[in-house]
Amino acid sequence: MENKTKETVSIKRRGGRRLVTNEHIQAEDFHSEDIPMDPTMLTTESHFRAEAEWSQMGLPQELLGLLLESGFPYPSKVQAHAIKLILENKEDHIIVQAPTGSGKTVAFILSTLTQIDRANQNAQVMLVAPTNELLDQLTTDYKSFAEPLSITVTCIKKGDKTFPGQVLLMTPAQCTGLFKIKGENKPVLDHVKFLILDEADHLLNIEDQPEFFNHMETVIKECLPPTCRCLLFSATYSDPVMAKIDEVLERGYTEVMVKKEELILENIKMFYIQKTEEQGKIDLLIKILREPVPGVTIVFSNTVRFAHTLFRVVNERGTKCALLVGKNMTADERIKTMGDFMKGFYSVLITTNILARGIDNTRVSRIINFDMPRHFSTKKVDAETYLHRIGRSGRFNRPGIAISVVATEDELAMLNDVKEYYGSTCTIEQIHTDEELQVRMHTFSEEINKLEATE
């Protein structure tokens, strides 16, 4: 059955029980999506805000107090729907899809912590996220809410031989490795109540995570208790990923889905600039970067090799920037760069799809697609990754701007494919001249400055 609400969230059920709906992807050196929101934007007028109050969510008093102290006066719509479903529906797996920056992470943190048996020190929640950067951020978020409940949270790192913690967080490789451990070091997972897949569309995409994709069914059906519930969260789900979910989650699941036409957020303005014979693509990037805007700019390249090239050239041309890629950087270098990025120590970050998802930083105001994202097998535009990239800006209803640098007719066609994929809500305007670029950036900067002056 289908039950439409005025919040445009549909609730369905597949596989013999009930199903709830709001809809995803992949990448190259890759990464994943959604973390805490900016509570200052959750005002009475915000279209993100639910009609419900936190006190109606069935959460422990300790969490209610922490939410108010942290500046979260009201739940968002996705939080209200997802928390209610997870707490009240004791059997179904749950699939949640909602726009970037709408509070999905807080939803699964609150609802799973609420159902942990605090007297039982065994692992009761397992979370899998695509990259270490996202995992570190999720660990911090989980711990902030788990501390007042005296619940232990552990981020499993490569080489760990013990696994203490009621909440375990790990990457796909660590997850599949966990179930191969033999002997006395084998972790006790008989008490696991929830398996959370954050950026589920990426984790269940065979091109992105082939080993996890192939082992997921075994993990769920043979390695975890039969009562364990899967909670899948993402901003988008592709048809092949939904087919995999149907295959793996046999006993049925409830979906919370948003139509893909409603995923493009109005607060993110999208433009493209086409290079000319006189001006190369890198020259055009430098010109855009020399038009300053408040906050941080992220530049996306499709390959690690060219990200290094952009990093070198942009710095040589006088714009100080940082680089974060999955290869050719040590773990310590990535951790330091990520920390500096979150603190706003530089205004430009050049990266690959490793930061296309899950990283939440309200300082990010501008996204530049130096390359249009592509599917690696077909070479066609990856519309879901485009959405995740631009969603690094405009977090939780703040202003954001996305500019794509177009060099070929093929790239222009990919932009048109993105517009067709998301429908009439997706407007990508062309910037024709240097003067127009200056005006657009000036207007955008004024919008951000005006907002910050009221905070």
C-alpha positions in Angstrom: 0.0 0.0 0.0 1.1 3.6 -0.4 0.4 6.4 2.0 1.2 9.9 0.7 1.8 12.6 3.2 1.9 16.4 2.8 5.6 16.2 3.5 6.1 14.4 0.2 7.4 11.3 2.0 5.8 8.1 0.8 5.6 5.0 2.9 5.5 1.6 1.3 6.3 -2.0 2.1 8.0 -4.7 0.1 8.4 -8.4 0.6 5.3 -9.3 2.6 5.2 -6.7 5.4 5.0 -2.9 5.2 7.2 -0.5 3.2 8.1 3.3 3.7 9.5 5.6 1.0 11.7 8.9 0.4 15.6 7.2 -3.2 21.2 6.2 -5.4 25.7 5.4 -6.5 29.4 5.1 -7.1 32.8 6.8 -7.6 36.5 6.4 -8.3 38.9 6.7 -5.4 35.8 6.9 -3.5 33.9 8.1 -0.4 30.5 8.5 1.1 27.5 10.8 2.7 25.4 12.5 5.5 26.2 13.9 8.9 25.0 16.4 11.5 23.1 19.4 10.3 23.4 23.0 11.2 20.8 23.4 13.9 20.6 27.1 13.4 18.8 26.5 10.1 16.0 24.3 11.7 13.7 27.2 12.2 9.9 27.3 12.3 9.9 28.3 8.6 12.3 25.7 7.4 10.9 23.1 4.9 13.2 20.6 6.6 11.4 20.8 10.0 8.9 18.2 11.0 5.6 19.0 12.7 6.5 16.6 15.5 8.5 17.5 18.6 11.5 15.6 20.0 9.5 14.7 23.1 7.1 12.7 20.8 9.9 10.6 19.4 10.2 8.1 22.2 13.8 9.0 23.0 15.5 8.7 26.5 15.5 11.8 28.6 19.3 12.0 28.4 19.1 12.3 24.6 16.3 14.9 24.8 18.4 17.1 27.0 21.5 16.7 24.9 19.6 17.6 21.7 18.3 20.8 23.3 21.7 21.7 24.7 23.3 21.1 21.3 20.9 23.6 19.7 18.6 21.1 17.9 15.2 22.5 18.9 13.1 20.4 16.5 13.5 17.1 14.5 13.8 17.3 10.7 11.2 15.5 8.6 13.4 12.6 7.8 14.4 12.2 11.5 10.7 12.2 12.6 9.7 9.6 10.0 12.8 7.3 10.3 13.1 7.3 14.1 9.4 6.5 14.5 9.7 3.6 12.0 12.9 2.2 13.6 11.5 2.3 17.1 8.0 1.1 16.4 8.6 -1.4 13.7 10.5 -4.1 15.5 11.0 -6.6 12.6 11.4 -5.0 9.2 14.6 -3.8 7.7 14.4 -0.1 6.9 15.6 1.8 3.8 15.8 5.6 4.1 16.5 8.0 1.2 16.4 11.7 1.7 18.2 14.8 0.4 21.7 15.6 1.5 22.0 17.5 4.7 18.5 16.6 5.9 19.7 14.8 9.1 19.8 11.1 8.2 22.8 10.4 10.4 21.3 11.8 13.5 18.2 9.7 12.8 20.0 6.4 12.8 22.2 7.4 15.7 19.3 8.3 18.0 17.1 5.4 17.1 19.8 2.7 17.5 21.2 4.1 20.7 17.7 4.1 22.2 17.4 0.4 21.7 20.8 -0.7 23.1 20.7 -2.8 26.3 23.1 -0.8 28.4 23.8 -3.7 30.7 25.0 -5.9 27.8 28.5 -5.0 26.9 28.5 -7.0 23.7 28.3 -5.4 20.2 24.7 -4.5 19.4 25.1 -2.1 16.6 27.4 -2.4 13.6 27.9 0.4 11.1 29.6 0.2 7.7 30.7 3.4 5.9 32.7 3.7 2.7 35.8 5.6 3.8 37.9 6.3 6.8 37.2 10.0 6.6 33.5 9.5 6.9 34.0 6.8 9.5 36.0 9.2 11.8 33.2 11.7 11.5 30.5 9.2 12.3 32.5 7.9 15.3 32.7 11.4 16.7 28.9 11.9 16.2 28.0 8.6 17.7 30.2 9.2 20.8 28.7 12.6 21.4 25.2 11.0 21.8 26.4 7.8 23.4 28.4 9.4 26.3 25.4 10.5 28.4 24.0 6.9 28.0 27.3 5.3 29.1 27.3 3.4 25.8 30.7 2.4 24.4 31.5 3.2 20.7 34.5 1.7 18.9 35.9 2.6 15.4 37.6 -0.6 14.1 40.9 0.2 12.4 43.1 -2.0 10.2 45.0 -4.5 12.3 42.8 -4.3 15.4 42.6 -7.7 17.1 40.1 -6.9 19.8 36.6 -5.4 19.3 35.3 -3.9 22.5 32.2 -1.7 22.2 28.4 -1.8 22.1 28.6 0.1 18.8 31.2 -0.9 16.2 32.0 1.2 13.2 34.1 -0.1 10.2 34.8 0.2 6.5 33.6 -2.5 4.0 37.0 -4.2 4.0 37.0 -4.4 7.8 33.5 -5.7 7.9 34.1 -8.6 5.5 37.4 -9.3 7.3 35.6 -9.4 10.7 33.7 -12.5 9.7 36.8 -14.4 8.5 38.5 -14.2 12.0 39.0 -17.6 13.6 39.8 -18.7 17.1 39.8 -16.7 20.3 40.0 -13.3 18.6 36.7 -13.9 16.8 34.3 -11.2 17.9 31.0 -12.0 19.6 28.2 -10.8 17.2 25.3 -12.9 18.5 23.8 -9.8 20.1 23.9 -7.5 17.1 20.5 -5.8 16.7 21.3 -3.5 13.8 23.5 -3.5 10.8 23.7 0.1 9.4 24.9 0.8 5.9 25.7 4.5 5.5 25.9 5.4 1.8 24.2 2.1 1.1 23.9 2.7 -2.6 27.7 2.9 -2.8 28.3 0.0 -0.6 25.9 -2.2 -2.6 27.3 -1.2 -6.0 29.4 -3.9 -7.5 31.6 -1.4 -9.4 32.4 0.5 -6.2 32.7 -2.3 -3.6 32.9 -5.7 -5.4 34.0 -7.7 -2.3 31.4 -6.2 0.0 28.7 -6.6 -2.7 29.5 -10.3 -3.1 29.7 -11.0 0.7 26.8 -8.9 1.9 24.2 -11.7 1.6 26.4 -14.1 3.5 27.1 -11.5 6.2 23.3 -10.9 6.7 22.0 -14.5 6.4 24.9 -16.5 8.0 27.0 -14.3 10.2 24.5 -12.1 12.1 21.5 -13.2 14.2 18.3 -13.8 12.2 16.6 -11.0 14.2 19.3 -8.4 13.2 17.7 -5.5 11.2 19.4 -3.7 8.4 19.1 0.0 8.2 20.2 1.5 4.8 20.7 5.2 4.4 21.6 7.3 1.4 20.5 10.3 -0.7 19.9 8.2 -3.8 19.4 4.5 -4.9 20.0 3.3 -8.4 17.8 0.6 -10.0 20.7 -2.1 -9.9 21.2 -1.3 -6.2 17.5 -1.7 -5.4 17.6 -5.0 -7.2 20.5 -6.1 -5.0 18.5 -5.0 -1.9 15.5 -7.0 -3.0 17.8 -10.0 -3.4 19.5 -9.7 0.0 16.6 -8.5 2.3 14.3 -11.5 1.7 12.1 -11.1 4.6 10.8 -7.7 3.6 11.6 -4.1 4.3 10.0 -0.7 4.7 11.2 2.2 2.6 11.2 5.9 3.3 11.8 7.5 -0.1 11.7 10.9 -1.8 11.1 11.2 -5.5 14.4 11.9 -7.3 12.8 15.0 -8.8 12.6 16.4 -5.3 16.3 15.7 -4.4 17.8 18.9 -6.0 17.6 21.5 -3.2 16.5 25.0 -4.1 19.2 26.6 -1.9 21.9 25.3 -4.2 22.3 27.4 -7.3 23.8 25.5 -10.3 25.7 27.0 -13.2 28.1 25.9 -15.9 30.9 27.8 -17.8 32.1 26.6 -21.2 35.8 27.1 -22.0 36.6 29.0 -25.2 39.5 28.7 -27.7 41.3 31.6 -25.9 40.9 30.2 -22.4 41.8 26.6 -21.4 39.9 24.6 -18.7 42.5 25.2 -16.0 42.7 28.9 -16.8 38.9 29.0 -16.4 39.2 27.3 -13.0 41.7 29.8 -11.8 39.4 32.6 -12.9 36.6 31.1 -10.9 38.7 30.7 -7.8 39.9 34.3 -8.0 36.3 35.4 -7.5 36.3 34.9 -3.7 33.2 33.7 -1.7 32.8 33.2 2.0 33.6 29.7 3.3 35.4 26.8 1.6 35.4 25.8 -2.1 35.7 22.1 -3.1 37.1 21.3 -6.6 36.3 17.7 -7.9 38.5 15.9 -10.3 37.7 12.4 -11.7 41.2 11.1 -11.2 43.9 11.1 -8.5 46.6 11.9 -11.1 44.8 15.0 -12.4 43.9 16.1 -8.9 47.6 16.2 -8.1 48.1 18.3 -11.3 45.4 20.8 -10.3 46.8 21.1 -6.8 50.3 21.9 -8.2 49.1 24.4 -10.9 46.5 26.2 -8.7 49.1 26.8 -6.0 51.7 27.9 -8.6 49.1 30.4 -10.0 48.8 32.0 -6.6 45.7 30.4 -5.0 46.6 28.5 -1.9 44.8 25.1 -1.8 44.9 21.7 -0.2 44.7 18.2 -1.7 42.9 15.2 -0.3 42.9 11.9 -2.4 42.7 8.2 -1.5 45.9 7.2 -3.1 49.5 8.6 -2.8 48.7 10.1 0.7 49.5 8.4 4.0 46.8 7.9 6.6 48.3 10.7 8.7 48.4 13.1 5.8 44.7 12.5 5.1 43.7 12.8 8.8 45.6 16.1 9.1 44.2 17.5 5.8 40.7 16.4 6.8 41.0 18.1 10.2 42.3 21.3 8.7 39.5 21.2 6.1 36.9 20.9 8.9 38.4 23.8 10.8 38.5 26.0 7.7 42.3 26.5 7.6 42.2 27.0 3.8 39.6 28.2 1.4 40.1 25.7 -1.5 40.3 21.9 -1.4 41.0 19.7 -4.4 39.8 16.2 -4.2 38.2 13.2 -6.0 34.9 11.5 -5.3 36.4 10.4 -2.0 34.7 13.5 -0.5 31.6 13.3 -2.7 29.6 11.9 0.1 29.0 11.9 3.8 31.3 14.8 4.8 29.4 17.5 6.5 31.0 20.9 6.8 28.7 24.0 6.9 31.7 26.1 5.8 31.5 24.6 2.3 29.7 27.1 0.2 31.0 26.5 -3.4 31.5 23.3 -5.4 33.4 23.2 -8.7 33.1 20.2 -11.0 36.3 20.4 -13.0 35.2 17.1 -14.5 31.7 15.8 -14.8 31.3 12.6 -12.8 31.1 9.5 -15.0 30.1 5.8 -14.5 33.4 3.9 -15.1 31.9 1.1 -17.1 29.6 3.1 -19.5 31.5 6.5 -19.3 28.1 8.1 -19.2 27.3 10.8 -16.6 26.8 9.7 -13.1 23.8 11.8 -12.1 23.7 10.4 -8.5 27.4 11.4 -7.8 26.7 14.8 -9.3 24.0 15.2 -6.6 26.3 14.0 -3.9 29.1 16.3 -5.0 27.0 19.5 -5.0 25.3 18.4 -1.8 28.6 19.1 0.1 27.5 22.7 -0.1 24.2 24.1 1.1 24.2 21.9 4.1 20.8 21.9 5.9 19.3 24.8 4.0 22.3 27.1 3.9 23.1 28.8 0.5 25.3 26.8 -1.8 26.6 27.2 -5.4 27.8 24.6 -7.8 29.7 25.4 -11.0 30.6 22.9 -13.7 33.5 23.6 -16.1 32.6 22.3 -19.5 35.2 21.8 -22.2 33.6 19.5 -24.8 30.2 18.8 -26.4 30.3 15.5 -24.5 30.4 17.2 -21.2 27.7 19.6 -22.2 25.5 16.6 -23.1 26.2 15.1 -19.7 24.9 18.3 -18.0 21.8 18.0 -20.1 21.5 14.4 -19.0 21.6 15.5 -15.4 18.8 18.0 -16.0 16.7 15.4 -17.7 17.4 12.8 -14.9 16.2 15.1 -12.1 13.4 16.8 -14.1 12.1 20.3 -14.0 13.5 21.0 -10.5 17.0 20.9 -11.9 18.0 24.2 -13.4 21.7 24.6 -14.5 22.2 28.1 -16.0 25.1 29.1 -18.2 27.5 31.9 -17.2 28.6 33.6 -20.4 31.1 36.3 -19.5 33.6 37.3 -16.9 31.4 40.2 -15.8 28.5 37.8 -15.2 30.7 35.5 -13.2 31.7 38.4 -11.0 28.1 39.4 -10.5 27.0 35.9 -9.6 29.8 35.4 -7.1 29.1 38.8 -5.5 25.4 38.2 -5.2 26.1 34.8 -3.7 28.6 36.2 -1.2 26.1 38.9 -0.1 23.5 36.2 0.5 25.9 34.2 2.8 27.1 37.4 4.6 23.5 38.4 5.2 22.6 35.0 6.7 25.7 35.0 8.9 25.0 38.5 10.2 21.7 37.2 11.6 23.1 34.1 13.3 
